[in-house]
Amino acid sequence: MRTALRTVVTGAVTAAALFTCGPAGATPAGPGVTARIISRTTVDGTDYTLREITIPPGQSTGWHYHDGPLYGYVEQGTLSHFDSGCASDGVYRAGSTIQEPAGPDHVHIGRNLGDTPLVLDVLYVLPHGAPFSEDTANPGCPFQ
């Protein structure tokens, strides 16, 4: 499934994709969280970027939101996703997909509460030049 997803997404968003690697960015992620760009292209003012994100056990993405929608696939591990009301809004195991809506009214955090690395493939659909995420303060939850 992982290979099929990457093939479909990469084919859909790239004809002239740039294949590069880069560090995790824009989110106050926990120690050891890494990301690499698999594919990137811009079409009609929209950036399409496919990244692989790895979150070690016990770490998180940090609180954030996005300026465009995201589409993710859990390759390995389990993603525990929480909204700004501190409530779990989903637990996504390997093989699951997740969608995140855009905007500051959709603040969230992704956490790896398991004991194995969490690996996600994420397609960002963002206005050209927008960061992958916008940092926000913890909205008052007892966890980070």
N, CA, C and O atoms as CSV, one atom per row, in Angstrom:
chain,resi,resn,atom,element,x,y,z
A,1,MET,N,N,0.824,-1.192,0.000
A,1,MET,CA,C,0.000,0.000,0.000
A,1,MET,C,C,0.868,1.256,0.000
A,1,MET,O,O,0.563,2.234,-0.683
A,2,ARG,N,N,1.953,1.217,0.774
A,2,ARG,CA,C,2.843,2.378,0.864
A,2,ARG,C,C,3.364,2.755,-0.509
A,2,ARG,O,O,3.311,3.923,-0.893
A,3,THR,N,N,3.865,1.781,-1.253
A,3,THR,CA,C,4.402,2.053,-2.577
A,3,THR,C,C,3.308,2.543,-3.506
A,3,THR,O,O,3.527,3.468,-4.288
A,4,ALA,N,N,2.134,1.937,-3.431
A,4,ALA,CA,C,1.023,2.362,-4.283
A,4,ALA,C,C,0.618,3.797,-3.973
A,4,ALA,O,O,0.385,4.586,-4.888
A,5,LEU,N,N,0.533,4.141,-2.687
A,5,LEU,CA,C,0.160,5.507,-2.306
A,5,LEU,C,C,1.186,6.497,-2.838
A,5,LEU,O,O,0.824,7.511,-3.433
A,6,ARG,N,N,2.439,6.210,-2.628
A,6,ARG,CA,C,3.480,7.129,-3.106
A,6,ARG,C,C,3.425,7.273,-4.617
A,6,ARG,O,O,3.584,8.376,-5.139
A,7,THR,N,N,3.202,6.175,-5.325
A,7,THR,CA,C,3.149,6.223,-6.777
A,7,THR,C,C,1.992,7.081,-7.244
A,7,THR,O,O,2.154,7.922,-8.128
A,8,VAL,N,N,0.820,6.873,-6.652
A,8,VAL,CA,C,-0.360,7.641,-7.041
A,8,VAL,C,C,-0.185,9.113,-6.724
A,8,VAL,O,O,-0.409,9.967,-7.582
A,9,VAL,N,N,0.213,9.417,-5.495
A,9,VAL,CA,C,0.349,10.816,-5.083
A,9,VAL,C,C,1.435,11.499,-5.889
A,9,VAL,O,O,1.231,12.603,-6.395
A,10,THR,N,N,2.576,10.864,-6.015
A,10,THR,CA,C,3.675,11.476,-6.751
A,10,THR,C,C,3.297,11.697,-8.205
A,10,THR,O,O,3.593,12.747,-8.774
A,11,GLY,N,N,2.645,10.715,-8.805
A,11,GLY,CA,C,2.210,10.860,-10.193
A,11,GLY,C,C,1.189,11.964,-10.370
A,11,GLY,O,O,1.193,12.666,-11.381
A,12,ALA,N,N,0.314,12.117,-9.390
A,12,ALA,CA,C,-0.741,13.123,-9.484
A,12,ALA,C,C,-0.212,14.535,-9.332
A,12,ALA,O,O,-0.738,15.462,-9.948
A,13,VAL,N,N,0.800,14.711,-8.537
A,13,VAL,CA,C,1.261,16.071,-8.268
A,13,VAL,C,C,2.541,16.448,-8.987
A,13,VAL,O,O,2.966,17.601,-8.918
A,14,THR,N,N,3.163,15.507,-9.674
A,14,THR,CA,C,4.433,15.864,-10.296
A,14,THR,C,C,4.520,15.428,-11.742
A,14,THR,O,O,4.116,14.330,-12.124
A,15,ALA,N,N,5.047,16.308,-12.499
A,15,ALA,CA,C,5.529,15.986,-13.825
A,15,ALA,C,C,6.965,16.490,-13.858
A,15,ALA,O,O,7.844,15.919,-14.504
A,16,ALA,N,N,7.158,17.579,-13.136
A,16,ALA,CA,C,8.489,18.173,-13.040
A,16,ALA,C,C,8.840,18.350,-11.568
A,16,ALA,O,O,9.267,19.426,-11.151
A,17,ALA,N,N,8.662,17.307,-10.796
A,17,ALA,CA,C,8.892,17.400,-9.355
A,17,ALA,C,C,10.369,17.545,-9.053
A,17,ALA,O,O,11.230,17.071,-9.795
A,18,LEU,N,N,10.639,18.216,-7.940
A,18,LEU,CA,C,11.995,18.325,-7.436
A,18,LEU,C,C,12.167,17.290,-6.349
A,18,LEU,O,O,11.389,17.262,-5.395
A,19,PHE,N,N,13.163,16.445,-6.471
A,19,PHE,CA,C,13.406,15.441,-5.449
A,19,PHE,C,C,14.563,15.925,-4.590
A,19,PHE,O,O,15.711,15.973,-5.032
A,20,THR,N,N,14.231,16.287,-3.333
A,20,THR,CA,C,15.231,16.802,-2.414
A,20,THR,C,C,15.008,16.215,-1.045
A,20,THR,O,O,13.999,15.556,-0.798
A,21,CYS,N,N,15.935,16.449,-0.169
A,21,CYS,CA,C,15.771,16.067,1.226
A,21,CYS,C,C,15.897,17.320,2.062
A,21,CYS,O,O,16.623,18.245,1.699
A,22,GLY,N,N,15.173,17.357,3.212
A,22,GLY,CA,C,15.251,18.519,4.070
A,22,GLY,C,C,14.863,18.154,5.475
A,22,GLY,O,O,14.274,17.099,5.707
A,23,PRO,N,N,15.188,19.022,6.427
A,23,PRO,CA,C,14.859,18.760,7.814
A,23,PRO,C,C,13.395,19.066,8.101
A,23,PRO,O,O,12.725,19.733,7.312
A,24,ALA,N,N,12.911,18.584,9.215
A,24,ALA,CA,C,11.574,18.943,9.657
A,24,ALA,C,C,11.547,20.444,9.853
A,24,ALA,O,O,12.553,21.039,10.240
A,25,GLY,N,N,10.402,21.064,9.589
A,25,GLY,CA,C,10.378,22.500,9.706
A,25,GLY,C,C,9.061,23.022,10.226
A,25,GLY,O,O,8.057,22.309,10.222
A,26,ALA,N,N,9.058,24.249,10.668
A,26,ALA,CA,C,7.905,25.066,11.016
A,26,ALA,C,C,7.117,24.616,12.232
A,26,ALA,O,O,6.350,25.418,12.766
A,27,THR,N,N,7.254,23.411,12.694
A,27,THR,CA,C,6.504,22.948,13.847
A,27,THR,C,C,7.457,22.760,15.019
A,27,THR,O,O,8.550,22.223,14.841
A,28,PRO,N,N,7.060,23.194,16.223
A,28,PRO,CA,C,7.942,22.992,17.383
A,28,PRO,C,C,7.895,21.538,17.831
A,28,PRO,O,O,7.424,21.225,18.924
A,29,ALA,N,N,8.380,20.677,16.988
A,29,ALA,CA,C,8.315,19.242,17.229
A,29,ALA,C,C,9.260,18.820,18.345
A,29,ALA,O,O,10.211,19.527,18.679
A,30,GLY,N,N,8.977,17.659,18.909
A,30,GLY,CA,C,9.808,17.105,19.958
A,30,GLY,C,C,11.155,16.643,19.430
A,30,GLY,O,O,11.360,16.575,18.218
A,31,PRO,N,N,12.074,16.325,20.332
A,31,PRO,CA,C,13.405,15.865,19.942
A,31,PRO,C,C,13.333,14.619,19.064
A,31,PRO,O,O,12.558,13.697,19.320
A,32,GLY,N,N,14.155,14.618,18.032
A,32,GLY,CA,C,14.268,13.449,17.171
A,32,GLY,C,C,13.251,13.372,16.057
A,32,GLY,O,O,13.337,12.465,15.229
A,33,VAL,N,N,12.283,14.288,15.996
A,33,VAL,CA,C,11.307,14.280,14.905
A,33,VAL,C,C,12.021,14.736,13.644
A,33,VAL,O,O,12.674,15.779,13.634
A,34,THR,N,N,11.894,13.945,12.571
A,34,THR,CA,C,12.559,14.264,11.316
A,34,THR,C,C,11.557,14.211,10.169
A,34,THR,O,O,10.490,13.607,10.277
A,35,ALA,N,N,11.926,14.858,9.074
A,35,ALA,CA,C,11.105,14.817,7.860
A,35,ALA,C,C,12.016,14.923,6.658
A,35,ALA,O,O,13.082,15.535,6.703
A,36,ARG,N,N,11.562,14.308,5.587
A,36,ARG,CA,C,12.290,14.462,4.331
A,36,ARG,C,C,11.274,14.664,3.222
A,36,ARG,O,O,10.206,14.051,3.204
A,37,ILE,N,N,11.633,15.531,2.308
A,37,ILE,CA,C,10.766,15.797,1.167
A,37,ILE,C,C,10.976,14.697,0.142
A,37,ILE,O,O,12.106,14.398,-0.247
A,38,ILE,N,N,9.889,14.106,-0.284
A,38,ILE,CA,C,9.927,13.065,-1.305
A,38,ILE,C,C,9.686,13.680,-2.677
A,38,ILE,O,O,10.328,13.310,-3.660
A,39,SER,N,N,8.750,14.628,-2.727
A,39,SER,CA,C,8.370,15.225,-3.995
A,39,SER,C,C,7.780,16.599,-3.748
A,39,SER,O,O,7.134,16.833,-2.727
A,40,ARG,N,N,8.007,17.514,-4.695
A,40,ARG,CA,C,7.456,18.868,-4.561
A,40,ARG,C,C,7.220,19.456,-5.943
A,40,ARG,O,O,8.055,19.320,-6.837
A,41,THR,N,N,6.080,20.109,-6.112
A,41,THR,CA,C,5.799,20.837,-7.347
A,41,THR,C,C,4.796,21.940,-7.039
A,41,THR,O,O,4.105,21.901,-6.020
A,42,THR,N,N,4.725,22.916,-7.925
A,42,THR,CA,C,3.767,24.014,-7.801
A,42,THR,C,C,2.935,24.062,-9.074
A,42,THR,O,O,3.469,24.039,-10.184
A,43,VAL,N,N,1.615,24.130,-8.896
A,43,VAL,CA,C,0.703,24.216,-10.025
A,43,VAL,C,C,-0.308,25.319,-9.729
A,43,VAL,O,O,-1.005,25.275,-8.715
A,44,ASP,N,N,-0.384,26.299,-10.609
A,44,ASP,CA,C,-1.367,27.385,-10.486
A,44,ASP,C,C,-1.407,28.002,-9.092
A,44,ASP,O,O,-2.487,28.203,-8.536
A,45,GLY,N,N,-0.248,28.303,-8.525
A,45,GLY,CA,C,-0.193,28.981,-7.243
A,45,GLY,C,C,-0.397,28.100,-6.021
A,45,GLY,O,O,-0.524,28.605,-4.905
A,46,THR,N,N,-0.431,26.795,-6.222
A,46,THR,CA,C,-0.577,25.849,-5.108
A,46,THR,C,C,0.640,24.943,-5.061
A,46,THR,O,O,1.028,24.352,-6.069
A,47,ASP,N,N,1.248,24.836,-3.861
A,47,ASP,CA,C,2.377,23.932,-3.662
A,47,ASP,C,C,1.864,22.573,-3.224
A,47,ASP,O,O,1.057,22.472,-2.300
A,48,TYR,N,N,2.333,21.531,-3.888
A,48,TYR,CA,C,2.023,20.147,-3.528
A,48,TYR,C,C,3.336,19.516,-3.078
A,48,TYR,O,O,4.268,19.376,-3.870
A,49,THR,N,N,3.405,19.139,-1.810
A,49,THR,CA,C,4.632,18.572,-1.273
A,49,THR,C,C,4.317,17.274,-0.552
A,49,THR,O,O,3.447,17.228,0.318
A,50,LEU,N,N,5.026,16.226,-0.920
A,50,LEU,CA,C,4.905,14.932,-0.253
A,50,LEU,C,C,6.121,14.765,0.638
A,50,LEU,O,O,7.257,14.806,0.166
A,51,ARG,N,N,5.877,14.575,1.956
A,51,ARG,CA,C,6.956,14.409,2.932
A,51,ARG,C,C,6.760,13.121,3.709
A,51,ARG,O,O,5.636,12.669,3.927
A,52,GLU,N,N,7.876,12.542,4.120
A,52,GLU,CA,C,7.852,11.434,5.064
A,52,GLU,C,C,8.304,11.995,6.408
A,52,GLU,O,O,9.384,12.578,6.513
A,53,ILE,N,N,7.473,11.816,7.438
A,53,ILE,CA,C,7.750,12.342,8.771
A,53,ILE,C,C,7.899,11.172,9.730
A,53,ILE,O,O,7.079,10.254,9.728
A,54,THR,N,N,8.943,11.204,10.548
A,54,THR,CA,C,9.171,10.164,11.545
A,54,THR,C,C,9.153,10.811,12.929
A,54,THR,O,O,9.874,11.773,13.191
A,55,ILE,N,N,8.314,10.261,13.807
A,55,ILE,CA,C,8.174,10.762,15.173
A,55,ILE,C,C,8.555,9.630,16.127
A,55,ILE,O,O,7.891,8.593,16.151
A,56,PRO,N,N,9.618,9.818,16.912
A,56,PRO,CA,C,10.041,8.783,17.851
A,56,PRO,C,C,8.990,8.555,18.947
A,56,PRO,O,O,8.139,9.413,19.182
A,57,PRO,N,N,9.053,7.400,19.613
A,57,PRO,CA,C,8.144,7.140,20.737
A,57,PRO,C,C,8.217,8.260,21.772
A,57,PRO,O,O,9.300,8.738,22.111
A,58,GLY,N,N,7.069,8.666,22.262
A,58,GLY,CA,C,6.990,9.687,23.294
A,58,GLY,C,C,7.085,11.118,22.810
A,58,GLY,O,O,7.028,12.040,23.623
A,59,GLN,N,N,7.228,11.335,21.511
A,59,GLN,CA,C,7.379,12.692,20.969
A,59,GLN,C,C,6.125,13.118,20.205
A,59,GLN,O,O,5.204,12.327,20.002
A,60,SER,N,N,6.110,14.388,19.785
A,60,SER,CA,C,4.935,14.930,19.100
A,60,SER,C,C,5.345,15.923,18.020
A,60,SER,O,O,6.517,16.273,17.875
A,61,THR,N,N,4.341,16.364,17.268
A,61,THR,CA,C,4.539,17.379,16.239
A,61,THR,C,C,4.587,18.775,16.833
A,61,THR,O,O,5.066,19.706,16.184
A,62,GLY,N,N,4.102,18.936,18.053
A,62,GLY,CA,C,3.888,20.262,18.615
A,62,GLY,C,C,2.541,20.786,18.132
A,62,GLY,O,O,1.981,20.284,17.157
A,63,TRP,N,N,2.024,21.808,18.829
A,63,TRP,CA,C,0.726,22.394,18.471
A,63,TRP,C,C,0.873,23.261,17.234
A,63,TRP,O,O,1.790,24.078,17.149
A,64,HIS,N,N,-0.030,23.086,16.269
A,64,HIS,CA,C,0.068,23.825,15.016
A,64,HIS,C,C,-1.244,23.729,14.230
A,64,HIS,O,O,-2.177,23.026,14.616
A,65,TYR,N,N,-1.276,24.461,13.118
A,65,TYR,CA,C,-2.334,24.323,12.114
A,65,TYR,C,C,-1.679,24.526,10.756
A,65,TYR,O,O,-0.495,24.852,10.667
A,66,HIS,N,N,-2.464,24.329,9.698
A,66,HIS,CA,C,-1.939,24.428,8.339
A,66,HIS,C,C,-2.760,25.424,7.517
A,66,HIS,O,O,-3.953,25.608,7.756
A,67,ASP,N,N,-2.107,26.057,6.554
A,67,ASP,CA,C,-2.775,27.018,5.682
A,67,ASP,C,C,-3.489,26.364,4.504
A,67,ASP,O,O,-4.104,27.051,3.688
A,68,GLY,N,N,-3.410,25.058,4.416
A,68,GLY,CA,C,-4.095,24.287,3.382
A,68,GLY,C,C,-4.356,22.895,3.911
A,68,GLY,O,O,-3.823,22.525,4.957
A,69,PRO,N,N,-5.168,22.110,3.211
A,69,PRO,CA,C,-5.475,20.764,3.691
A,69,PRO,C,C,-4.276,19.824,3.580
A,69,PRO,O,O,-3.382,20.017,2.756
A,70,LEU,N,N,-4.287,18.803,4.433
A,70,LEU,CA,C,-3.271,17.756,4.414
A,70,LEU,C,C,-3.946,16.405,4.272
A,70,LEU,O,O,-5.083,16.208,4.701
A,71,TYR,N,N,-3.221,15.479,3.658
A,71,TYR,CA,C,-3.687,14.113,3.486
A,71,TYR,C,C,-2.543,13.203,3.890
A,71,TYR,O,O,-1.455,13.284,3.319
A,72,GLY,N,N,-2.775,12.337,4.868
A,72,GLY,CA,C,-1.697,11.516,5.381
A,72,GLY,C,C,-2.000,10.035,5.337
A,72,GLY,O,O,-3.154,9.613,5.263
A,73,TYR,N,N,-0.938,9.262,5.383
A,73,TYR,CA,C,-0.999,7.803,5.424
A,73,TYR,C,C,-0.020,7.339,6.494
A,73,TYR,O,O,1.142,7.745,6.490
A,74,VAL,N,N,-0.480,6.494,7.406
A,74,VAL,CA,C,0.377,5.972,8.469
A,74,VAL,C,C,1.083,4.732,7.939
A,74,VAL,O,O,0.463,3.692,7.719
A,75,GLU,N,N,2.390,4.861,7.739
A,75,GLU,CA,C,3.196,3.734,7.256
A,75,GLU,C,C,3.493,2.750,8.372
A,75,GLU,O,O,3.449,1.535,8.179
A,76,GLN,N,N,3.800,3.298,9.556
A,76,GLN,CA,C,4.270,2.474,10.673
A,76,GLN,C,C,3.883,3.154,11.977
A,76,GLN,O,O,3.874,4.382,12.064
A,77,GLY,N,N,3.566,2.364,12.979
A,77,GLY,CA,C,3.250,2.905,14.297
A,77,GLY,C,C,1.805,3.363,14.395
A,77,GLY,O,O,0.956,2.974,13.592
A,78,THR,N,N,1.541,4.199,15.395
A,78,THR,CA,C,0.192,4.701,15.652
A,78,THR,C,C,0.253,6.197,15.929
A,78,THR,O,O,1.021,6.654,16.776
A,79,LEU,N,N,-0.561,6.951,15.206
A,79,LEU,CA,C,-0.694,8.393,15.407
A,79,LEU,C,C,-1.883,8.655,16.326
A,79,LEU,O,O,-3.003,8.238,16.031
A,80,SER,N,N,-1.642,9.343,17.433
A,80,SER,CA,C,-2.712,9.812,18.316
A,80,SER,C,C,-2.864,11.299,18.048
A,80,SER,O,O,-1.923,12.070,18.233
A,81,HIS,N,N,-4.055,11.699,17.609
A,81,HIS,CA,C,-4.309,13.063,17.132
A,81,HIS,C,C,-5.256,13.756,18.108
A,81,HIS,O,O,-6.274,13.183,18.499
A,82,PHE,N,N,-4.926,14.985,18.503
A,82,PHE,CA,C,-5.719,15.724,19.490
A,82,PHE,C,C,-6.065,17.107,18.966
A,82,PHE,O,O,-5.257,17.745,18.292
A,83,ASP,N,N,-7.276,17.569,19.281
A,83,ASP,CA,C,-7.711,18.904,18.875
A,83,ASP,C,C,-7.432,19.921,19.975
A,83,ASP,O,O,-6.916,19.567,21.036
A,84,SER,N,N,-7.771,21.180,19.724
A,84,SER,CA,C,-7.458,22.253,20.663
A,84,SER,C,C,-8.292,22.205,21.937
A,84,SER,O,O,-8.027,22.955,22.877
A,85,GLY,N,N,-9.296,21.333,21.982
A,85,GLY,CA,C,-10.058,21.135,23.213
A,85,GLY,C,C,-9.456,20.040,24.081
A,85,GLY,O,O,-10.056,19.627,25.073
A,86,CYS,N,N,-8.264,19.569,23.705
A,86,CYS,CA,C,-7.515,18.529,24.426
A,86,CYS,C,C,-8.125,17.135,24.265
A,86,CYS,O,O,-7.708,16.189,24.934
A,87,ALA,N,N,-9.108,17.015,23.381
A,87,ALA,CA,C,-9.761,15.720,23.170
A,87,ALA,C,C,-9.104,14.975,22.014
A,87,ALA,O,O,-8.661,15.582,21.040
A,88,SER,N,N,-9.048,13.666,22.135
A,88,SER,CA,C,-8.583,12.838,21.027
A,88,SER,C,C,-9.610,12.932,19.914
A,88,SER,O,O,-10.801,12.714,20.135
A,89,ASP,N,N,-9.140,13.259,18.714
A,89,ASP,CA,C,-10.055,13.262,17.574
A,89,ASP,C,C,-9.680,12.174,16.578
A,89,ASP,O,O,-10.102,12.207,15.422
A,90,GLY,N,N,-8.880,11.205,17.035
A,90,GLY,CA,C,-8.571,10.062,16.198
A,90,GLY,C,C,-7.312,9.341,16.623
A,90,GLY,O,O,-6.351,9.951,17.092
A,91,VAL,N,N,-7.335,8.038,16.452
A,91,VAL,CA,C,-6.163,7.192,16.638
A,91,VAL,C,C,-6.006,6.436,15.323
A,91,VAL,O,O,-6.911,5.719,14.894
A,92,TYR,N,N,-4.854,6.604,14.692
A,92,TYR,CA,C,-4.626,6.085,13.347
A,92,TYR,C,C,-3.461,5.106,13.371
A,92,TYR,O,O,-2.324,5.482,13.657
A,93,ARG,N,N,-3.757,3.850,13.070
A,93,ARG,CA,C,-2.741,2.797,13.069
A,93,ARG,C,C,-2.176,2.614,11.669
A,93,ARG,O,O,-2.702,3.162,10.701
A,94,ALA,N,N,-1.107,1.843,11.568
A,94,ALA,CA,C,-0.477,1.564,10.274
A,94,ALA,C,C,-1.537,1.134,9.263
A,94,ALA,O,O,-2.377,0.279,9.544
A,95,GLY,N,N,-1.479,1.743,8.089
A,95,GLY,CA,C,-2.439,1.463,7.028
A,95,GLY,C,C,-3.609,2.428,6.991
A,95,GLY,O,O,-4.410,2.393,6.057
A,96,SER,N,N,-3.719,3.292,7.998
A,96,SER,CA,C,-4.822,4.264,8.070
A,96,SER,C,C,-4.478,5.533,7.304
A,96,SER,O,O,-3.310,5.858,7.089
A,97,THR,N,N,-5.526,6.236,6.900
A,97,THR,CA,C,-5.363,7.551,6.299
A,97,THR,C,C,-5.968,8.604,7.215
A,97,THR,O,O,-6.841,8.305,8.030
A,98,ILE,N,N,-5.498,9.833,7.074
A,98,ILE,CA,C,-5.998,10.955,7.858
A,98,ILE,C,C,-6.058,12.182,6.959
A,98,ILE,O,O,-5.216,12.366,6.080
A,99,GLN,N,N,-7.063,13.015,7.190
A,99,GLN,CA,C,-7.170,14.307,6.514
A,99,GLN,C,C,-7.238,15.387,7.581
A,99,GLN,O,O,-7.911,15.228,8.600
A,100,GLU,N,N,-6.532,16.490,7.337
A,100,GLU,CA,C,-6.572,17.624,8.259
A,100,GLU,C,C,-7.042,18.850,7.484
A,100,GLU,O,O,-6.459,19.191,6.454
A,101,PRO,N,N,-8.092,19.517,7.968
A,101,PRO,CA,C,-8.562,20.731,7.296
A,101,PRO,C,C,-7.631,21.909,7.574
A,101,PRO,O,O,-6.809,21.869,8.489
A,102,ALA,N,N,-7.775,22.947,6.774
A,102,ALA,CA,C,-6.928,24.130,6.875
A,102,ALA,C,C,-7.504,25.159,7.838
A,102,ALA,O,O,-8.707,25.202,8.094
A,103,GLY,N,N,-6.601,25.988,8.363
A,103,GLY,CA,C,-7.003,27.174,9.088
A,103,GLY,C,C,-6.732,27.165,10.574
A,103,GLY,O,O,-6.599,26.107,11.190
A,104,PRO,N,N,-6.650,28.377,11.156
A,104,PRO,CA,C,-6.332,28.527,12.575
A,104,PRO,C,C,-7.432,28.016,13.505
A,104,PRO,O,O,-7.212,27.899,14.710
A,105,ASP,N,N,-8.599,27.715,12.969
A,105,ASP,CA,C,-9.653,27.122,13.799
A,105,ASP,C,C,-9.526,25.599,13.860
A,105,ASP,O,O,-10.404,24.916,14.388
A,106,HIS,N,N,-8.417,25.072,13.309
A,106,HIS,CA,C,-8.162,23.622,13.328
A,106,HIS,C,C,-6.800,23.327,13.945
A,106,HIS,O,O,-6.006,22.577,13.378
A,107,VAL,N,N,-6.531,23.918,15.106
A,107,VAL,CA,C,-5.279,23.673,15.831
A,107,VAL,C,C,-5.286,22.233,16.340
A,107,VAL,O,O,-6.308,21.732,16.808
A,108,HIS,N,N,-4.133,21.580,16.242
A,108,HIS,CA,C,-4.042,20.175,16.644
A,108,HIS,C,C,-2.593,19.807,16.964
A,108,HIS,O,O,-1.661,20.582,16.749
A,109,ILE,N,N,-2.452,18.600,17.481
A,109,ILE,CA,C,-1.138,18.022,17.754
A,109,ILE,C,C,-1.203,16.538,17.413
A,109,ILE,O,O,-2.211,15.879,17.668
A,110,GLY,N,N,-0.125,16.016,16.836
A,110,GLY,CA,C,0.013,14.590,16.592
A,110,GLY,C,C,1.034,14.036,17.561
A,110,GLY,O,O,2.128,14.582,17.696
A,111,ARG,N,N,0.680,12.947,18.242
A,111,ARG,CA,C,1.577,12.383,19.251
A,111,ARG,C,C,1.836,10.905,18.961
A,111,ARG,O,O,0.966,10.193,18.458
A,112,ASN,N,N,3.043,10.465,19.286
A,112,ASN,CA,C,3.378,9.051,19.228
A,112,ASN,C,C,3.394,8.536,20.662
A,112,ASN,O,O,4.383,8.700,21.378
A,113,LEU,N,N,2.312,7.922,21.070
A,113,LEU,CA,C,2.203,7.385,22.428
A,113,LEU,C,C,2.635,5.920,22.496
A,113,LEU,O,O,2.569,5.293,23.553
A,114,GLY,N,N,3.074,5.386,21.363
A,114,GLY,CA,C,3.494,3.993,21.299
A,114,GLY,C,C,4.955,3.809,21.629
A,114,GLY,O,O,5.627,4.737,22.079
A,115,ASP,N,N,5.450,2.585,21.399
A,115,ASP,CA,C,6.846,2.280,21.708
A,115,ASP,C,C,7.676,2.002,20.458
A,115,ASP,O,O,8.800,1.509,20.558
A,116,THR,N,N,7.129,2.313,19.282
A,116,THR,CA,C,7.876,2.191,18.028
A,116,THR,C,C,7.790,3.523,17.287
A,116,THR,O,O,6.849,4.285,17.507
A,117,PRO,N,N,8.754,3.818,16.413
A,117,PRO,CA,C,8.686,5.060,15.645
A,117,PRO,C,C,7.394,5.125,14.815
A,117,PRO,O,O,6.934,4.119,14.276
A,118,LEU,N,N,6.835,6.313,14.730
A,118,LEU,CA,C,5.666,6.592,13.901
A,118,LEU,C,C,6.173,7.178,12.594
A,118,LEU,O,O,6.912,8.163,12.602
A,119,VAL,N,N,5.785,6.585,11.475
A,119,VAL,CA,C,6.210,7.077,10.165
A,119,VAL,C,C,4.959,7.418,9.359
A,119,VAL,O,O,4.073,6.583,9.172
A,120,LEU,N,N,4.909,8.665,8.887
A,120,LEU,CA,C,3.765,9.168,8.125
A,120,LEU,C,C,4.221,9.639,6.750
A,120,LEU,O,O,5.298,10.218,6.616
A,121,ASP,N,N,3.401,9.392,5.723
A,121,ASP,CA,C,3.555,10.052,4.428
A,121,ASP,C,C,2.474,11.118,4.399
A,121,ASP,O,O,1.296,10.809,4.580
A,122,VAL,N,N,2.858,12.369,4.174
A,122,VAL,CA,C,1.912,13.478,4.239
A,122,VAL,C,C,1.985,14.300,2.951
A,122,VAL,O,O,3.061,14.731,2.536
A,123,LEU,N,N,0.814,14.512,2.322
A,123,LEU,CA,C,0.705,15.392,1.170
A,123,LEU,C,C,0.159,16.731,1.646
A,123,LEU,O,O,-0.972,16.810,2.126
A,124,TYR,N,N,0.964,17.788,1.513
A,124,TYR,CA,C,0.566,19.150,1.872
A,124,TYR,C,C,0.052,19.824,0.596
A,124,TYR,O,O,0.708,19.766,-0.444
A,125,VAL,N,N,-1.108,20.455,0.674
A,125,VAL,CA,C,-1.676,21.215,-0.437
A,125,VAL,C,C,-1.820,22.647,0.077
A,125,VAL,O,O,-2.807,22.987,0.731
A,126,LEU,N,N,-0.827,23.476,-0.226
A,126,LEU,CA,C,-0.701,24.789,0.410
A,126,LEU,C,C,-0.611,25.917,-0.606
A,126,LEU,O,O,-0.168,25.705,-1.735
A,127,PRO,N,N,-1.032,27.119,-0.209
A,127,PRO,CA,C,-0.787,28.278,-1.070
A,127,PRO,C,C,0.719,28.398,-1.316
A,127,PRO,O,O,1.528,28.117,-0.431
A,128,HIS,N,N,1.076,28.812,-2.513
A,128,HIS,CA,C,2.493,28.897,-2.868
A,128,HIS,C,C,3.277,29.708,-1.837
A,128,HIS,O,O,2.914,30.840,-1.514
A,129,GLY,N,N,4.348,29.118,-1.330
A,129,GLY,CA,C,5.233,29.779,-0.386
A,129,GLY,C,C,4.833,29.654,1.071
A,129,GLY,O,O,5.576,30.097,1.947
A,130,ALA,N,N,3.674,29.062,1.359
A,130,ALA,CA,C,3.235,28.912,2.754
A,130,ALA,C,C,4.120,27.891,3.465
A,130,ALA,O,O,4.606,26.947,2.842
A,131,PRO,N,N,4.329,28.078,4.774
A,131,PRO,CA,C,5.094,27.081,5.534
A,131,PRO,C,C,4.294,25.791,5.673
A,131,PRO,O,O,3.077,25.786,5.490
A,132,PHE,N,N,4.977,24.706,5.995
A,132,PHE,CA,C,4.282,23.432,6.195
A,132,PHE,C,C,3.261,23.531,7.319
A,132,PHE,O,O,2.203,22.906,7.252
A,133,SER,N,N,3.570,24.313,8.353
A,133,SER,CA,C,2.631,24.502,9.453
A,133,SER,C,C,2.874,25.841,10.111
A,133,SER,O,O,3.921,26.464,9.938
A,134,GLU,N,N,1.878,26.267,10.869
A,134,GLU,CA,C,1.957,27.512,11.634
A,134,GLU,C,C,1.966,27.127,13.111
A,134,GLU,O,O,1.024,26.500,13.595
A,135,ASP,N,N,3.024,27.499,13.826
A,135,ASP,CA,C,3.140,27.189,15.252
A,135,ASP,C,C,2.042,27.886,16.051
A,135,ASP,O,O,1.648,29.007,15.731
A,136,THR,N,N,1.557,27.225,17.078
A,136,THR,CA,C,0.624,27.841,18.032
A,136,THR,C,C,1.023,27.424,19.426
A,136,THR,O,O,1.734,26.438,19.620
A,137,ALA,N,N,0.558,28.184,20.389
A,137,ALA,CA,C,0.814,27.842,21.788
A,137,ALA,C,C,-0.090,26.683,22.188
A,137,ALA,O,O,-1.149,26.472,21.596
A,138,ASN,N,N,0.337,25.947,23.187
A,138,ASN,CA,C,-0.505,24.917,23.775
A,138,ASN,C,C,-1.797,25.597,24.227
A,138,ASN,O,O,-1.743,26.575,24.974
A,139,PRO,N,N,-2.963,25.098,23.788
A,139,PRO,CA,C,-4.220,25.757,24.141
A,139,PRO,C,C,-4.688,25.492,25.566
A,139,PRO,O,O,-5.834,25.791,25.902
A,140,GLY,N,N,-3.825,24.940,26.403
A,140,GLY,CA,C,-4.170,24.693,27.793
A,140,GLY,C,C,-4.314,23.227,28.133
A,140,GLY,O,O,-4.886,22.874,29.164
A,141,CYS,N,N,-3.795,22.374,27.268
A,141,CYS,CA,C,-3.873,20.929,27.500
A,141,CYS,C,C,-2.764,20.491,28.456
A,141,CYS,O,O,-1.716,21.135,28.514
A,142,PRO,N,N,-2.975,19.414,29.203
A,142,PRO,CA,C,-1.960,18.960,30.164
A,142,PRO,C,C,-0.823,18.172,29.523
A,142,PRO,O,O,-0.049,17.517,30.221
A,143,PHE,N,N,-0.721,18.231,28.205
A,143,PHE,CA,C,0.349,17.524,27.482
A,143,PHE,C,C,0.847,18.429,26.364
A,143,PHE,O,O,0.167,19.366,25.947
A,144,GLN,N,N,2.053,18.124,25.889
A,144,GLN,CA,C,2.653,18.887,24.796
A,144,GLN,C,C,3.025,17.962,23.676
A,144,GLN,O,O,3.547,18.408,22.654
